[in-house]
């Protein structure tokens, strides 16, 4: 947890770059020095390409050619996202030796913003899992306790930020894959509304749920990165006003009662939320029903992506991935069609809820990070458990952020905030207030 960028914000780093007390080349050197191979966050380091980008950033900043808040900032990119000239292995033997020919759209936006891409980070195989320990590249390890899972599937991106190797990393989120590892590793992870950041050049998992997201130390840093990557007008980039709930009880914030959760985790997260938002209303959302809808659609869409690989070279998959895909291939078509109809019905119900409340708040994860290799808990099998509180917001395409909310047994727990599209600044401001709450 002691890398150079631990506790350093994008605003602090940007100010130092513009004051000349730091350089992009120096920050890159610090990032490379901070890489801890034992954590297995990175699968590829691009020292040469990053050095060229850092020198260019320094030259531009020196001549007052300022590209914005990511100019000269070291960034890591998940290894299902194409970076031209670098391997995109996706944690799978299926893509061993594969090199990307073009940048993904999000990488193009990073380069346009002057960011320095340090390398590619480890992922659960094909991003199809929440543990982060099923990969041809080996497990990513949690900096809080290397014997424990980082969470997935944006495993290495979360580890790289939590370890202080980089201040910002890019991940993807189909059922929680930014928020899960952010919660387990004790950092902030943001999934925007569906389609806000382009997914071109990102290997698909389930196309109607796939989001590109960001991981950083603070909600403010996630907001900064999001505004750049979503190509929002720079004139609207000032920090949002501090979040203040509406005076009427429950008018702004609703606590969503979780299902299937460790009581200690629920107490810790609820205690933090209630201390910050004492007038929060209590509401219910049928998260189990949403998870069932999610499973039917994701299974069908994931199998469509991999059907030929399952048929032609099943031996190249990690065993848990293959077993999941084989089960997914047995999903009947009527189930997919019905799930899409049910999805639309639930969306209308949640839209009504979000007209009554600005924000929905609930725990991000029902448990703390389990030991690597674990397949279940007292609450049931691990794979469905890890997405039980996160996947609903992919089904509905809503903005959602995970922010640290305390510890249980020395391991991080997190609160998850959800809002309607267009209210992202409320989300970031409330998340910043939660992050800053006394523990």
N, C-alpha and C positions, 0 to 999 in steps of 0.2 A: 504493500500500500504506500510505499515511500518514493515512488518515481517523481521526477522533477515537476510534472504537471499536476500532481495531487494538490487540490485546493487552489489551483490557479484558474481564474476565469478567462473567458475570451476577451472580456473588456479589459482586464488587467494586462493580458498579453498584447492586445492591440495597442494599448497606450504605451507599453514599453517599446514595441516595434516603431511606433511613430515618434517617440522621444529619442530613439537611437540607443537606448540602454539594452535592448535586445535586437538580434537580427534573425531573419528567417533561417539563415544557415546555422546560426547558433542554436535556435530552437530545434531544428532537425537533428543536430548533433546530440542535444539533450535527449530527444526522443529515442534515438538509436541506442544511446548509452543506457536508457532506462528499460530496454527490453529484457525481460526475465525469461530465458528459454524454458525454465521449469514449469511455467504457467501455460505454455503452448498457446499463447494468444494469437501469434502470427504464423501463417503458413508460408508467406512470401514477404521479404523485405526488398524494396526497390531503392537501394541506397544511391545508385547512380542517377536514376530518373528523378528521385526526390531532390538530390543535390542540385541538379540543373534547375528544377522548379524553384528551389529556395534562392538560388543566386538571382534568378529572374525577378523574384518577388523583392529581393533587397534592392536591385537596380531600379525597379519601378517605384518603390516607396522612397528611394533616395532622390528620385526626380519628380516627386509629388504626383505620381500616377497611382492613385489609391483606388483599389478595386472593392474596398468595403471591409466589413468586420472579419472575414475569413482570410484576408490577404496575408500570406506568410505563415498561416497556422498549420501545424502538422495534423493530418487527418488519417484515420485508418478506414478501410473499406472491406465489408464482408465478402467472403469468397464465393458468393453466387452472383456478384455484380461484376460485369466486365470492365476491366481496365486495360486499354490497348497495350499489347506487348507483354503483359503479365499473365501467368497461368490463372485460369478459372477452373479450379478442381472440384468445387462443391462438396468437398469431404467424401468423394466417392472414387473408387477405382475405375468407374465407367469413364471418367474424364481425366485420368492420369495422363500427363503430357500435353493436355489441351491448352493452347494459348489464345487469348482473346485478340481479335483483329481490330475491334473498334471499342471506343469508350461507351459505356452505358450513358443514358441521358443525364442521370444524376451526377456521374463523374464529369461529364462535360460542364455541368453547372458548377461543380467544385473548381475545376480548372479555370473557368471564366471568372470565378470569384477570387482567384489567386491562391487557393489552398494548396498545400504541399502534401501529396499523397505518399505516405510512408510505406504502405504495403497492404497486403490482404490478410484478413483475419479469419480464424477458424470458424467453421459452421457445422452444426449437426448435419449428417448426410442429407443432401438435397433440401436442407431447411425443414425436413419432415420429422420434427421432434422437439420437445421442450427441455431435454436434459443437458444437451451439449457434450455428451460423452459417447455418442455413436457416430464415428467418423473414421475414414481411412487415414486421417491425419492424427488420430488419437484424441483423447479428451482434453478440452480446455479446463483449466483448474481455477477454482475460486480464490482470488487473492486474500479473502478473509480467512480461508482455511483451505489449503490446497488439496486436502483429502476429500473435499466436497465439490458438488457440481457447480458449474458456473450458471447453469440454466441455458436454454437455447430457444431458438436456433441461432440467434446472433451472438453466439458464445464468446468468440474471440474479441468482438467489438466491445462487449461489456467488460471483459477482463482487461483489455488494453486501457480503457478509461479508468476503471477502478484501481488499477495498479499504478496510475499516474504516468503511463508511457505516452499517451496522447491526451489532449484536452477534449477531443471530439472524435466520434466514430459513426460510421453509417451502417445501418442494419436493415433488415426487412422484417415484416410482421404480418403473418397470415392468420395466426390464432393467439398471438401473444409474444411473438419471437423477439421483439425489442423489450417489452415490458417484463417478461419473465426473467431474463438474465440481469436486467437493471435492478429488479427487486432483490434477487439473490446476492448480487454483488454490491449492493448499497449505493447505487448511483441513480441518475434520472434517465428515463427512457420515454420518448414521445412517439406515438403513432398518429399521424394526421388523419384528416378525413380521407375517404377513399378517393384516389386520383389526384390528390394535391401535389404530390411529388411523382414525376413520371417513372414508370417501371420499365421503359424500353431498355433492353440490354441487361435486364435482371432475369435470371433463370426462373421460370414460374414454378410455383407449388400448386396453388389453387387460384386461378386467375381472377375470380370474382371477390376474393378476400385479400389478395396480395397488396401490401402497402410497403413503401420505403419509409423508414423512420430514422431517428437520430438518438444517439446516446451521449450524455455529457455529465458533468458534475452537478449542474444546477438547472432548474427550469428556465432561468433566464438565458443560459447558453443554448439550451434546446430551442428556445424561441428564436434566438439569433440565427441559428443554423437553419431552422425551418423556413424562416422568411426568405433567406437566400435561396434555398433549394426549391421552394415553391414558387420562386420568381415573383414575389410580391413587390409592390412598388417601394423603392427605397425611402420615399418621403414618409412612409408609415412605419418606419423602423424604430421610432423612439420607444423607450421602455413604457409598458402599460402603467396605468395608475394602480396603486396598491389595492388589492381586493378588499372590499367592505361588503359584508352581507346586507341584504335589504333589511329594513327594520322589522318587518312583520316576521313572526316565527316561521321558520322553514321556507321562507320565500325564495332564498337563493340556493341553499344546499340541502340535498336529500341524502341520507345514509341508506344505502341499499343493503338489506340484511343478507349476509352471505350464507351459502349452504355448503356443507362438507368442508369444515375448516377446523384446524387445531384451535382449541379454546384459548390457549395462550397467545396465539397470533391474533385472534379476533380481539382479545382484551387489549393488547398492545396498540393495535392500529385504531380501534374504536376510541381508546383513551386519548390518543393524540388528536384524532379528528374532533372529538367532543370538546377537548380543551381549546381548540382553535375556533370551532364553529358550534358553540353550545346550543344554539337554537336550531340546529339541523333537524329536519323532519325525518321520520323513518318511513321508508317505502319498500315495496317488494317488486322485484322483476323476476320472472320465471327463468332463472339462469339455466336450470336443467333442460327446459324445453329449447332454449336457444342453443345449448350445447348439442342437443340431438339434431336440430336443424343444421348446425355447423358441420357435424360429422357426416351427415348424408351428402351435403354439397361438396365438402372438402374431399371426401373419399372418392367421389365420382370424378372430380376435376383433377386430383392428383394421379389417379390411375390413368386418365386420358393422356397425361404427360409422359407416363413411364410404361405404357402397355407394351411397346415393342421391346424395351429393355428387359422387362420381366419375362417376356417370351423367349428372347434371343440370348440373353446373358445373365440369368438370375444369380449366378455364382459371384458376380462382381459387386453385388450389393452387400452391405453389412446385414447380418442376419435379422436384426430387429426391423430394419427398413423394409426388407423383402417381405417379412411376415405381415407388416402393416399394409403393404401394397397388395399382397395376395388377398387379404381380407377386404380391402377397398374394392378390388375387382369383382367381388361378389355382390356389390350394392346394386339392387334392381333399379331400373330406370324410373319406375313409378315412384320410388322413394325420393329420388332427386327432384322430380317434378312437384311432388307434394311439398317437399321442403322449401322449394322456391315460393310456392303459394303461402305457406306458413310464415316464411321470412317477411313477406310483404305485410301480412296481418300484424305481426309483432312490431314491425317498424312503425306502423300507425299508432300502436299503443304507446310505444316509447316516445314518439313525437308529442303525444298528449302530455306525458310525464314531464318532458323537457319544456313544455309551455308553462308548467306550474313551477318548475325549479330551473335555475341557471346551470347547476352542476349536480351530477350524481357522484357519490363517493363510496368506495368500498375497498376492502383489501385487494392488493394485486395478486398475492399468492396465498393459498390456504395453509402452507407449511413453510418452514425455513429450508435452506438448501440441504438436500440429503447427501449422504456419502456417494461418491462416484460408483456407478455400477448398480445402484439401487433400482429395483423395478416396481416397488410398491411401498405403501405406508399403512398405518392403522386405518386410514380413510379410504383405502382401495388402491387399485392399479395406478401407477404414477403417471402414465401418458395422459389419460383423460383428466386426472386430478390437476395437473399443472396448467391446463388451459381452462379450468372450470370457471374462473372469474374474469378471464380476459377475452375469450373467443367471441362472446356476445357482441362486442363492440366492433369486431371485424365483420360479423354477419350484417350489422347495421351500418357499417362504414363511418362510424362516429369518431371524432378526435378523442384520444385517451392518453393520459400521461401517468407514469408510475414515479413516485417520489418517496425517498426514505422516510419512515415514520417510527423509528425506534429499533430496538433489538429484542430478541428472545433467545436466551441461552448464548449470548454473545454473537449471534448471527442476525443480519439485517432483516427487517420486515418493512413493508411498503404499503402506502395508500395509493389507490388508483382513482383518478378524477376523470370524468367523462362529461362532454358537453355537446351541444348541437353545432353543426358547421356554421362558421361565422362568429362564434363566441370564443375563439381560441385565446384571445388576450385575457379574458376572464379566467380561463383554465390555467394559463401560465401564472397569472398573478396569485390565484388561490394556491397553486402548487408551491410557489415561492414562499407564501405565508406558512404553509404546512412545514416546508423544509426548515424554515427558520425558527419554528416553535421550540421553546425550551423543553428539554427531555428530563 
